[in-house]
Amino acid sequence: MSQQADIALIGLAVMGQNLILNMNDHGFVVCAYNRTTEKVHQFLANEAKGTKVIGATSLEEMVASLKKPRRVMMLVKAGQAVDDFIAKLLPLLEKGDIIIDGGNSEYQDTQRRTKSLEEKGIYFVGSGVSGGEDGARYGPSLMPGGNPKAWPHIKSIFQSISAKADGEPCCDWVGEDGAGHFVKMVHNGIEYGDMQLICEAYQLMKDALGMSHDDMSKEFEEWNKGELDSFLIEITKDILKFKDTDGKHLVEKIKDSAGQKGTGKWTAVAALEYGIPVTLIGESVFARCLSSLKDERTGASKVLKGPQKTSYDGDKREFVEHIRKALYASKIISYAQGFMLLREAARTYNWNLNYGGIALMWRGGCIIRSAFLGNIKAAFDKNPNLSNLLLDNFFRDAIHKCQDSWRTVVATAAKIGIPIPALSTALSFYDGYRSERLPANLIQAQRDYFGAHTYELLSSPGKFVHTNWTGHGGSVSASTYQA
């Protein structure tokens, strides 16, 4: 086969097929390959019929079709499958060729692969791809990271096929080794948070206010015209008004047990590992875990009592506006926490992350795309060293305008027994972050009392001391480790 393809793509599930067709639309010749070669024939005979897409029935044939430097992109299951394909590709490639992993791989795997392949002269890229099937076909958000030597050779393809926001591609180089997949992981974590917040708003409207599905749909439609304008608000509006063949709303027929593929959990684990309080995403992951205990919850609902008053009897229109403001304020917290985690990872791994650029990448094509991200980009454009989004004037003022409603919603939900873990933890984080003094001084005293872990006095910063609290504990401290 002559060298005619600009890039090869391995993996012909719907995402892979749609990315290939997207590349074809933008003038690139793509070689399609799948381990089950029958899928290649089916794709060429159906979805790719009449395009410039070519197929290969072996990796050797695929590599032979590629222009140099060869660019091979994989959209396969994360984990061992990626390593297996890399092992098969290595004998077929030459120094300077490029392997791209477009799956939801763990960033540590991408770090390892980037380093090991560079030693063999191969440039590895781990790229987040967001937007689902529709995004892949018509413009995803792409977050490439890895070996920077690969970027000049894939830039034109990636930026051509990506979504555009105000004419700018929702794709740019993120950073070295695992940076691209780390940013995608945080994106997915924020997605978990956004979804949970919206679900809590839905439950408050449905159970506390007794609103109909059509009325809730109209409310979300109105919200989507303002500050909360976003993809997830838009699709929620559509979901709430969708009726099954029997004329009843489909959403209420769906089992209330949420699934997850792991990226939200990875974000929460990373937050714990780096000591960053990404509380909202953590609570959103735990909310899904709690939802999965459907049988236990059903049993508990017959035994465990809540408050006698289970609905809101005040001004319903006013409370809907309180919910909207609480949702907006909590959404700000979610993104602020996500960018805190990005900043700590950048410090740990010496990644030179462009936070405004990341916000731009998320403005189109991806699941968390929203007008809101333009304000985040503006904040970092104004101050690239901004330590926390909450300290930007726009977000500070927005929180100040929303916080009375936010507190009303959290307090009301507690009184009538409606769980709102994401909305409430967001408020707790805000109150903790704005507190000059927290009760951690007592924690330090307790640690020193039972474990001689020492504490630092306000009057002597940097000096750690131990107190013999009982009179018989001795003066030796556990200074060799931190618990």
C-alpha positions in Angstrom: 0.0 0.0 0.0 1.4 3.4 -0.9 2.1 6.0 1.8 -1.1 8.2 1.4 -2.8 8.4 4.8 -2.2 11.4 7.1 -3.1 9.5 10.2 -4.3 6.0 11.3 -7.0 5.4 13.9 -7.3 2.1 15.8 -10.7 1.3 17.3 -13.9 1.5 15.3 -16.5 1.9 18.1 -18.8 4.9 17.5 -16.3 7.5 18.9 -13.5 6.1 16.6 -15.8 6.1 13.6 -17.0 9.6 14.2 -13.5 11.0 14.7 -12.4 9.4 11.4 -15.4 11.0 9.6 -14.6 14.3 11.2 -11.0 14.1 10.0 -12.2 13.2 6.5 -14.5 16.2 6.5 -11.5 18.4 7.1 -9.5 17.0 4.2 -7.3 14.5 6.0 -6.9 10.9 4.7 -7.4 8.5 7.5 -6.5 4.8 7.6 -9.1 2.8 9.7 -8.1 -0.3 11.6 -9.9 -2.6 14.1 -8.7 -5.8 15.7 -11.9 -7.4 14.4 -11.2 -6.7 10.7 -14.9 -7.3 9.7 -15.6 -4.0 11.4 -13.2 -2.3 9.0 -15.1 -3.7 5.9 -18.5 -2.8 7.4 -17.3 0.8 8.2 -15.9 1.3 4.7 -19.1 -0.1 3.1 -21.5 1.9 5.2 -20.6 5.0 7.3 -17.4 5.8 5.3 -18.8 5.0 1.9 -17.9 7.7 -0.6 -15.2 9.2 1.6 -11.4 9.2 1.2 -11.1 6.9 4.3 -9.0 3.8 3.6 -8.9 0.6 5.6 -6.3 -1.9 6.7 -6.7 -5.5 7.8 -3.4 -5.7 9.7 -1.2 -3.3 11.6 1.6 -3.9 9.1 -0.7 -2.8 6.3 -1.9 0.2 8.4 1.6 1.4 9.1 2.7 1.0 5.5 -0.2 3.4 4.4 1.1 6.3 6.5 3.1 9.3 5.5 6.1 10.1 7.7 6.4 10.8 10.5 3.7 8.2 11.0 0.8 9.2 13.2 -1.2 6.4 14.9 -4.1 7.3 17.1 -5.8 4.7 19.4 -9.4 4.9 20.8 -9.4 1.6 22.7 -10.2 0.6 26.2 -7.8 2.2 28.8 -5.3 0.0 30.5 -3.8 -3.2 29.2 -5.2 -2.8 25.7 -3.3 0.4 25.1 0.0 -1.3 26.2 -0.7 -4.3 24.0 -1.2 -2.2 20.9 1.9 -0.2 21.7 3.9 -3.4 22.0 2.6 -4.5 18.6 3.3 -1.2 16.9 6.8 -0.6 18.2 8.5 -3.1 15.8 6.7 -1.5 12.9 7.6 2.2 13.6 10.7 4.3 13.3 12.2 7.0 15.4 10.2 10.2 15.2 6.9 8.4 14.6 4.0 9.3 16.9 1.5 7.2 18.9 -1.6 9.0 20.3 -3.8 7.5 23.0 -7.2 9.2 22.8 -8.9 7.1 25.5 -9.7 7.9 29.1 -6.3 6.6 30.4 -5.0 7.2 33.9 -2.5 10.1 33.8 0.2 7.9 35.6 0.0 5.4 32.7 0.5 8.3 30.2 3.5 9.5 32.2 5.0 6.0 32.1 4.3 5.5 28.4 5.7 8.9 27.4 9.0 8.2 29.2 9.5 4.7 28.0 8.6 5.5 24.3 10.9 8.5 24.3 13.7 6.2 25.2 12.9 4.3 22.0 12.7 7.4 19.9 8.8 7.3 19.6 6.8 10.4 20.5 3.8 9.6 22.7 0.7 11.7 23.2 -2.0 11.2 25.7 -5.0 13.3 24.7 -8.3 13.8 26.4 -11.2 13.7 24.0 -14.5 15.1 25.3 -17.9 15.6 23.7 -19.3 12.2 23.3 -20.4 10.7 20.0 -21.8 14.0 18.6 -18.6 15.9 19.6 -16.4 13.4 18.0 -18.3 13.7 14.8 -18.7 17.5 14.6 -16.0 19.0 16.9 -14.8 17.6 20.2 -12.7 19.3 22.9 -9.2 17.9 22.7 -6.6 18.1 25.5 -3.3 16.7 24.1 -0.3 16.3 26.4 2.8 14.1 26.3 6.0 14.5 24.3 6.0 18.1 23.0 8.0 17.1 20.0 4.8 15.5 18.6 2.7 18.6 18.8 3.9 20.3 15.5 3.1 17.1 13.6 -0.5 16.7 15.0 -1.5 20.3 15.6 -3.1 21.0 12.2 -5.2 17.8 12.5 -6.3 18.3 16.1 -7.1 21.9 15.8 -9.0 21.5 12.5 -11.3 18.8 13.9 -11.9 20.4 17.3 -14.9 22.5 18.3 -14.5 26.2 17.9 -15.4 28.9 20.5 -15.5 32.5 19.2 -13.5 31.2 16.2 -10.7 29.7 18.4 -10.1 25.9 18.4 -11.0 24.1 21.6 -7.7 22.4 21.5 -4.1 23.4 22.4 -1.1 21.7 23.8 -1.6 21.1 27.5 1.8 20.1 28.8 4.3 17.3 29.1 3.8 13.6 29.9 0.4 13.0 31.7 -0.8 16.6 31.6 -3.4 16.1 28.9 -5.0 13.1 30.6 -4.8 14.8 34.0 -6.7 17.8 32.6 -9.3 15.4 31.0 -9.6 13.6 34.4 -10.4 16.9 36.2 -12.8 17.8 33.4 -14.7 14.6 34.0 -14.6 15.2 37.8 -16.2 18.6 37.3 -18.7 16.9 35.0 -19.6 14.6 37.9 -20.1 17.7 40.1 -22.2 19.6 37.6 -24.5 16.6 37.1 -25.0 16.0 40.8 -25.7 19.7 41.4 -28.4 19.7 38.7 -29.9 16.5 40.1 -30.2 18.1 43.5 -31.9 21.1 42.0 -34.3 18.8 40.2 -35.1 16.9 43.4 -35.7 20.1 45.3 -38.1 21.3 42.6 -39.9 17.9 42.3 -40.1 16.9 46.0 -40.0 20.1 48.0 -42.0 22.2 45.6 -44.1 19.6 43.9 -43.4 21.0 40.4 -44.5 19.1 37.3 -42.0 17.8 34.8 -43.1 20.2 32.2 -42.8 23.1 34.6 -39.3 22.0 35.6 -38.3 21.7 32.0 -39.4 25.2 31.3 -37.4 26.4 34.4 -34.3 24.8 33.1 -34.9 26.3 29.7 -35.1 29.8 31.3 -31.9 29.1 33.3 -30.1 28.2 30.1 -30.7 31.7 28.8 -28.7 33.2 31.6 -25.6 32.6 33.9 -26.2 28.8 33.9 -26.2 28.5 30.1 -24.5 25.1 29.5 -24.8 21.8 27.7 -25.9 19.9 30.8 -28.7 22.4 31.7 -29.9 22.2 28.0 -30.1 18.4 27.9 -31.8 18.3 31.4 -34.5 20.5 29.9 -35.0 18.0 27.1 -34.9 14.9 29.4 -37.5 16.3 31.9 -40.1 16.9 29.2 -39.5 13.6 27.3 -42.4 11.2 27.4 -42.4 7.5 26.8 -44.8 5.8 24.4 -47.5 5.6 27.1 -47.4 9.4 27.5 -45.7 9.3 30.9 -42.4 11.0 31.6 -39.6 8.6 30.9 -37.1 9.9 33.5 -39.3 8.7 36.4 -39.2 5.1 35.0 -35.4 5.0 35.2 -33.9 3.2 38.2 -32.2 5.7 40.5 -28.9 3.9 40.6 -26.1 5.8 38.9 -23.2 4.2 37.1 -19.7 5.5 36.8 -16.6 4.6 34.7 -14.0 5.8 37.2 -12.7 9.2 36.1 -14.6 11.0 38.9 -13.1 8.6 41.4 -9.7 9.2 40.0 -10.1 12.9 40.5 -11.2 12.4 44.1 -8.2 10.1 44.7 -5.8 12.6 43.1 -7.3 15.3 45.4 -6.6 13.2 48.4 -3.1 12.3 47.2 -2.2 16.0 46.7 -4.0 17.3 49.7 -6.4 19.6 47.8 -10.0 19.8 49.2 -11.9 19.0 46.1 -14.9 18.3 48.3 -17.7 18.7 45.7 -16.4 16.2 43.2 -15.7 13.8 46.1 -19.3 14.1 47.4 -20.6 13.7 43.8 -18.8 10.4 43.5 -20.1 9.2 46.9 -23.6 10.3 45.9 -23.4 7.8 43.0 -22.1 5.2 45.4 -25.0 5.8 47.7 -27.5 5.6 44.8 -26.2 2.2 43.9 -27.3 0.8 47.3 -30.8 0.8 45.9 -32.0 -2.3 47.8 -30.6 -1.1 51.1 -32.1 2.3 50.7 -35.5 0.8 49.9 -35.3 -1.2 53.1 -34.1 1.7 55.2 -36.9 4.0 53.8 -39.3 1.7 55.7 -37.4 2.0 59.0 -35.6 5.3 59.3 -37.7 8.4 59.9 -37.1 11.9 58.7 -38.8 15.2 59.6 -42.6 15.4 59.6 -42.5 18.4 57.3 -41.3 17.2 53.9 -42.3 20.0 51.6 -41.7 23.8 51.3 -44.7 25.9 52.2 -43.3 29.3 51.4 -43.3 31.3 48.2 -42.5 28.7 45.5 -41.4 31.1 42.8 -39.0 32.8 45.2 -37.6 29.4 46.2 -37.0 28.4 42.6 -34.8 31.5 42.3 -33.0 30.6 45.5 -32.3 27.2 43.9 -30.9 28.8 40.7 -28.6 31.0 42.7 -27.5 28.1 44.9 -26.7 26.0 41.8 -24.7 28.9 40.3 -22.7 29.5 43.4 -22.0 25.8 43.9 -20.9 25.5 40.2 -18.4 28.3 40.9 -17.0 26.3 43.8 -16.7 23.1 41.7 -14.6 24.8 39.1 -12.5 26.7 41.7 -11.7 23.4 43.3 -10.9 21.8 40.0 -8.4 24.5 39.1 -6.9 24.2 42.6 -6.1 20.6 41.8 -4.7 21.5 38.4 -2.4 24.1 39.9 -1.1 21.6 42.5 -0.4 18.9 39.9 1.4 21.5 37.8 3.5 22.4 40.7 4.2 18.7 41.5 5.2 17.7 37.9 6.5 21.1 36.7 3.8 21.3 34.1 3.4 24.8 32.6 -0.4 24.7 32.4 -2.2 27.6 30.7 -5.3 27.8 32.9 -7.1 30.3 30.6 -6.3 28.1 27.6 -7.8 25.1 29.4 -11.0 27.0 30.1 -11.1 27.9 26.4 -10.6 24.2 25.5 -13.7 23.4 27.6 -15.9 26.2 26.1 -17.0 24.1 23.2 -17.3 20.4 22.2 -17.2 18.9 25.7 -19.8 17.9 28.2 -19.1 20.7 30.6 -19.1 23.4 27.9 -20.8 26.6 29.0 -20.7 30.3 28.7 -19.4 30.3 32.3 -16.0 29.2 31.1 -15.5 32.4 29.3 -15.4 34.2 32.7 -12.8 31.7 33.9 -10.6 32.4 30.8 -11.0 36.1 31.4 -10.0 35.7 35.1 -6.8 33.9 34.2 -6.1 36.3 31.3 -6.3 39.1 33.8 -4.1 37.3 36.3 -2.2 34.2 35.2 -1.0 33.6 38.8 -4.5 33.7 40.3 -4.4 31.3 43.2 -8.1 30.7 43.4 -11.0 31.6 41.2 -13.0 32.9 44.2 -10.5 35.7 44.5 -11.3 37.1 41.1 -13.6 40.1 41.2 -16.2 38.5 38.9 -16.5 35.3 40.9 -16.3 37.0 44.3 -19.1 39.3 43.4 -21.2 36.5 42.0 -20.8 34.5 45.2 -21.7 37.5 47.3 -24.9 38.0 45.3 -25.9 34.3 45.6 -24.9 33.4 49.1 -28.2 34.4 50.9 -30.2 32.1 48.6 -27.6 29.4 48.8 -27.8 29.4 52.6 -31.6 29.4 52.4 -31.6 26.3 50.1 -29.1 24.3 52.3 -31.0 25.1 55.5 -34.4 24.4 54.0 -33.3 21.1 52.5 -31.9 20.0 55.9 -35.2 20.9 57.7 -37.4 19.0 55.2 -35.0 16.0 54.8 -33.9 16.3 51.2 -30.2 15.2 50.7 -28.2 17.8 48.8 -24.6 16.6 49.4 -23.0 18.7 46.6 -24.8 21.9 47.3 -24.1 21.7 51.0 -20.5 20.7 50.8 -19.9 23.6 48.3 -21.2 26.0 50.9 -19.1 24.4 53.7 -16.0 24.7 51.5 -16.8 28.4 50.9 -17.2 29.1 54.6 -14.1 27.2 55.4 -12.0 28.9 52.7 -13.1 32.4 53.8 -12.3 31.6 57.5 -9.2 33.1 58.9 -9.3 30.7 61.8 -10.6 27.0 61.7 -10.7 24.5 64.6 -7.7 22.7 63.4 -5.8 24.0 66.4 -7.8 21.6 68.5 -6.9 18.7 66.1 -3.2 19.6 66.5 -3.6 19.5 70.3 -5.4 16.2 70.1 -2.7 14.7 67.9 0.0 15.9 70.2 -1.9 14.6 73.2 -2.3 11.0 72.0 0.7 10.7 69.6 3.2 13.4 70.5 2.9 14.7 66.9 3.8 18.3 67.9 2.1 21.5 67.0 3.1 25.0 65.8 2.4 28.1 67.9 1.0 31.2 66.3 3.6 33.2 68.1 6.5 31.1 66.8 5.8 30.2 63.1 8.0 27.3 61.8 8.8 26.0 65.3 7.1 22.7 66.3 6.8 21.8 70.0 5.4 19.0 72.1 3.6 19.4 75.4 3.4 16.8 78.2 -0.4 17.2 78.5 -0.9 14.5 81.3 2.2 15.1 83.3 3.4 11.5 82.7 3.7 11.5 79.0 7.4 12.4 78.7 9.0 15.0 76.4 9.9 12.9 73.4 7.9 13.8 70.3 7.1 11.8 67.1 8.9 14.3 64.9 10.1 11.7 62.4 6.8 11.4 60.6 3.6 13.2 59.8 0.3 11.4 60.6 
